[in-house]
Structures are given as C-alpha cells and as structure tokens.
C-alpha cells in the first residue's frame, strides 16, 4: 500500500484532537498540508482551499473537517482536482449535496468516504452482529450533553444549516441505523428551539420499523450540564437486552459487559480510508443525515422555556 499525502481542511477541535493524531499514527499517510484561517499546527499551511489546490503539488487526498455548510464546495473542488476525499460528519448540509459528490467522485475515479466516527467503535460492530435478523420489542436512545462544553461560543451551530442538537444527535442516528436489523423511519419529532435560533436545542423523536411493533424513542438535549449521557438500549422480541454506552464505546448484553476491544474510532477511520484510496473505492452513507432531514420534515416546533 503506497504512502498517501493528505491535507486537512479545517483545524477546529475535532481535527486537532482526532484527525491529526490518527494521521500521524497511520504509516500509510503523511500530513502534507493544512488549510485554516487559524494558526497552523505544523508543516505547509494555506489560508484557503483554492490556495492549497493551486500550490500543493503531489497531494493525494484531503480530509475536510470544516462546519457542514461549506463542505460541499470544498469537496467538489478537491474531487475535480483528482483528490480522494474524506468528509467529517455530517458529510454535507443536504442530501442532494452528498448525491452530487458521490456522482462526481465516481466520474473522476477518486474515493469519497463519508465518515461516521461512532460506527467505528468495536462495540457498535459487535452489537450490529448480535442484532442481525432479530425483531426488536423496544428501543430507547438518550443523547444529552452540554452545548457550552463542546461548542463554546460557536454561533454557526444555531444558524440555518448548523444542525443544532442534531450535530451530536446524528452520532446516535449513525449507530442506530447501523445496528438496527431493518429500516428505521421517523414518525414524530417534537423540536425545541431557543429564542432567535434557526436550529433546535432539543428533540423528542418516535421511530417505527418493519422489524418492531413496540415503542422506539429518542431524546436529544443540549441543555445537560451534569455530564454527558450517550446511551442506546434495544430489547429484542426474545428478551435480550442490548445496551451501548458512552457513545457506542461499551457493549452490555443482559447487563453483562462484553469484551470488544478498543481500536479507536479515528484510527479505524484512517485504516478504512487507506483501503478505499488503494482500491479507488468509495463508501458513502447518507442514512443518518436522511434521518435528521425526516425529523425536520415531520417535526412540530415549539420554543424553549
């Protein structure tokens, strides 16, 4: 497998904490350039993607870790320049943008990888294997955290296209859509909006599925100040309880912890990206974003107290 020269576009918290260490630890990648308006971390740095594409000769791939709004245009330009593209979640602002990028990547013969980091937990993969072919009696998702801890002072999350509480909630959707043994559909969504916000701060969602006749609910809330709760519980028709805790990091079956290993989400993302680049293949999953869009389509809106 050849060495991939990769650039990182966007140097926010997720890039610095996760992408850069994962690239450095993977022998199939070398960090060739970064793009950000902030202070560069190391190596060759550019202020814009246009400057990167005009100047950084020999680049093979990019990881795009900007907010979702500008991702489509950046990814389109990189694909058209012949670069393989990795997209942080959510991969784009709309479903149409993902479809367009998929077609462009296929036409240009490059890889497109829409990453959902929570799906790369070994516990999530084990839960999916355990639930395959099962019928589900009930499902409960609780995804509560403090927005000020994870997005302090960031205004873009409250603007149209910023996702609001669906920014973390889409992680829950990515896990649920992967482990659930059939399609999941949004039946109702109660969306709670802060004053002057285009995006919700909390949501209460009901799902339905051909594989379940029971209650399936999801609670998303960005107002929790006493620590995070990221849990998914499913009870099968034959009485098995499957719990994913800590955002998919830990698996319990009937209350008993399961040994699943801990490869790490982002190291596994770059392991998979290296495989895709080598084979010039793509992995594009738009289901979690579709679930967000469906919540907004059928949701009722009310103001936060």
Secondary structure, DSSP 8 states (H G I E B T S, - for coil): ---EEEEEE--SHHIIIIIHHHHHH-TTEEEEEEE-SS---SSSEESSHHHHHHH-TT--EEEE-S-GGGHHHHHHHHHHTT-EEEE-SS--SSHHHHHHHHHHHHHHT--EEE--GGGGSHHHHHHHHHHTT--EEEEEEEEE-BHHHHSTT--GGGSTTS-TTHHHHHHHHHHHHHHSSS--EEEEEEEEE-TT-SSEEEEEEEEEBTTB-S-EEEEEESB--S--EEEEEEEETTS-EEEEEGGGTEEEETTEE-------HHHHHHHHHHHHHHHT--B---HHHHHHHHHHHH-EEEE--
